[in-house]
Amino acid sequence: THTFTLPFDVSVIKEIHVIYAQGRVKLVKKKADCELSGNAVKVRLSQEETRMFCAALPFKVQVRVLTHAGDALASVPKTVVDVIGTLEDEVIK
């Protein structure tokens, strides 16, 4: 489970995309795929989704949010070295 801590309450989120990318491989997890609570967003990758990525190579992850007020927010894409490991307390800025 990957946990992302946002600087606002998730109740303002209309849509969210958590994007994982490595080379030509791209995986987008949407709001229905996430567990939202307080200011935390939790995303779980299935074994099949994890296997899409090469564990020996870094990948990028980005969180994009559309609020009910119509504001579009995005984190800076973060390069992660361990695709198998868990990302804890990633912060959108």
C-alpha positions in Angstrom: 0.0 0.0 0.0 1.3 3.4 -1.0 0.3 6.3 1.3 0.3 9.9 0.1 -0.2 12.7 2.6 -1.9 15.8 1.1 -1.8 19.3 2.5 -5.6 19.4 2.5 -8.6 17.2 3.5 -9.6 14.7 0.9 -13.2 15.9 1.1 -12.4 18.6 -1.5 -11.3 16.0 -4.1 -13.6 15.5 -7.1 -11.1 13.3 -9.0 -7.6 12.0 -8.3 -5.1 10.2 -10.4 -2.0 8.6 -9.0 0.3 8.0 -11.9 3.1 5.4 -12.0 5.4 5.5 -15.0 8.5 3.7 -16.1 9.7 4.0 -19.7 6.7 3.2 -21.9 4.8 1.6 -19.0 2.1 3.8 -17.4 -0.4 2.9 -14.7 -3.1 5.3 -13.6 -5.0 4.7 -10.4 -8.2 6.8 -10.1 -10.4 7.8 -7.2 -12.4 4.5 -7.2 -9.0 2.7 -6.7 -8.0 4.8 -3.7 -8.9 4.8 -0.1 -9.4 8.4 1.0 -9.4 9.5 4.7 -8.5 12.8 6.4 -5.6 14.1 4.4 -4.3 10.6 3.3 -4.7 8.8 0.1 -3.9 5.1 0.0 -3.3 3.2 -3.2 -2.8 -0.6 -3.4 -1.1 -2.2 -6.4 -2.1 -5.7 -7.3 0.6 -8.3 -8.0 -0.3 -8.0 -11.8 0.2 -4.2 -11.6 3.5 -4.5 -9.8 4.7 -7.0 -12.4 4.2 -4.4 -15.1 7.3 -2.6 -13.8 11.0 -3.7 -13.8 12.1 -3.9 -10.2 15.7 -3.1 -11.2 14.8 0.3 -12.7 13.5 3.5 -11.1 10.0 4.8 -11.8 8.2 8.0 -11.4 5.0 8.7 -9.4 2.8 11.7 -9.5 -0.5 12.7 -7.8 -3.0 14.9 -9.7 -6.1 16.2 -8.1 -9.2 18.1 -9.4 -11.1 19.7 -6.6 -14.9 20.3 -6.4 -14.1 24.0 -6.8 -12.4 23.3 -10.1 -8.8 23.7 -9.0 -6.3 21.4 -10.7 -3.3 20.4 -8.5 -0.3 18.2 -9.2 2.7 17.1 -7.3 6.1 17.2 -8.9 6.8 13.8 -10.4 9.0 11.9 -7.9 11.6 9.3 -9.0 11.4 6.2 -6.9 14.1 3.5 -7.0 12.3 0.6 -5.4 9.1 -0.4 -7.3 8.5 -3.3 -5.0 8.9 -1.3 -1.7 6.2 0.8 -0.1 6.1 4.5 -0.5 5.1 5.9 2.9 3.9 9.5 3.6 4.6 10.9 0.1 3.6 14.6 0.2 1.9 16.5 -2.7 3.3 20.0 -3.0 
